[in-house]
Amino acid sequence: MTGINEYWVISAPKNFEPTSLFSQSQLAFLDEVYEVFSQFSAWKLRNMTHDEPPWVSNKINAGEISIDEMANYLKTRVK
């Protein structure tokens, strides 16, 4: 489609101060996530997640993934 940007950017509100909402360890974690994943477009991130087992195994259920299934899967992905 012409005229539509490939990337959407949502800016933080003018008075947004992340240090008032997050601890230093949370900010460090968010920085790490941003550093790793900011290189990917929204569609690339979507495609990456939808190739993982919870999504693949639930395509026949209209994509509904139970909380337990998601939690169990994520436990295998966290160090």
Buried (B, 14 or more C-beta within 10 A) or exposed (E): EEEEEEEEEEEEEEEEEEEEEEEEEEEEEEEEEEEEEEEEEEEEEEEEEEEEEBBEEBEEEEEEBEEEBEEEBEEEEEE
